[in-house]
Amino acid sequence: LKVTNDMLKNKAATDQAIMNAAVTIKNLEAYNQTLENENQHLREQLEHCAEKKKIDDKLEVLRKEVEAIDEELAKRMAEMDLMQELSEKMKLLKQIDAQEGGQKENESDGDDVFKVHTREANE
């Protein structure tokens, strides 16, 4: 009887140990799944951060290109302003030349008339 009782106690202890081990295994599986989910979430965040970094790097390159274009545009606008100013001054110079040319023609016409009158008087 004592042997049977000891065997039953051993059997009960073994069954209890198996149940405890099964519960522990289930808890560990649940914890493992939680860790895997968290790991997946962290990988997705890392992937997102890496993608964001790539986009930020590309944006930085584009910003620098835009700054360079803006600088070039400012230079070109200044050149255009200078060209416009130069064009206006050229027009003024042409007008002045035309006016002076007209005055010289009038003076030379007057000189020609004077020469003709002088020649006629001398003849």
ChimeraX attribute file (.defattr): number of C-alpha atoms within 10 A of each C-alpha:
attribute: neighborCount
match mode: 1-to-1
recipient: residues
	/A:1	6
	/A:2	7
	/A:3	8
	/A:4	9
	/A:5	10
	/A:6	11
	/A:7	12
	/A:8	12
	/A:9	12
	/A:10	12
	/A:11	12
	/A:12	12
	/A:13	12
	/A:14	12
	/A:15	12
	/A:16	12
	/A:17	12
	/A:18	12
	/A:19	12
	/A:20	12
	/A:21	12
	/A:22	12
	/A:23	12
	/A:24	12
	/A:25	12
	/A:26	12
	/A:27	12
	/A:28	12
	/A:29	12
	/A:30	12
	/A:31	12
	/A:32	12
	/A:33	12
	/A:34	12
	/A:35	12
	/A:36	12
	/A:37	12
	/A:38	12
	/A:39	12
	/A:40	12
	/A:41	12
	/A:42	12
	/A:43	12
	/A:44	12
	/A:45	12
	/A:46	12
	/A:47	12
	/A:48	12
	/A:49	12
	/A:50	12
	/A:51	12
	/A:52	12
	/A:53	12
	/A:54	12
	/A:55	12
	/A:56	12
	/A:57	12
	/A:58	12
	/A:59	12
	/A:60	12
	/A:61	12
	/A:62	12
	/A:63	12
	/A:64	12
	/A:65	12
	/A:66	12
	/A:67	12
	/A:68	12
	/A:69	12
	/A:70	12
	/A:71	12
	/A:72	12
	/A:73	12
	/A:74	12
	/A:75	12
	/A:76	12
	/A:77	12
	/A:78	12
	/A:79	12
	/A:80	12
	/A:81	12
	/A:82	12
	/A:83	12
	/A:84	12
	/A:85	12
	/A:86	12
	/A:87	12
	/A:88	12
	/A:89	12
	/A:90	12
	/A:91	12
	/A:92	12
	/A:93	12
	/A:94	13
	/A:95	12
	/A:96	12
	/A:97	12
	/A:98	12
	/A:99	12
	/A:100	12
	/A:101	13
	/A:102	12
	/A:103	12
	/A:104	12
	/A:105	12
	/A:106	12
	/A:107	12
	/A:108	12
	/A:109	12
	/A:110	12
	/A:111	12
	/A:112	12
	/A:113	12
	/A:114	12
	/A:115	12
	/A:116	12
	/A:117	12
	/A:118	11
	/A:119	10
	/A:120	9
	/A:121	8
	/A:122	7
	/A:123	6
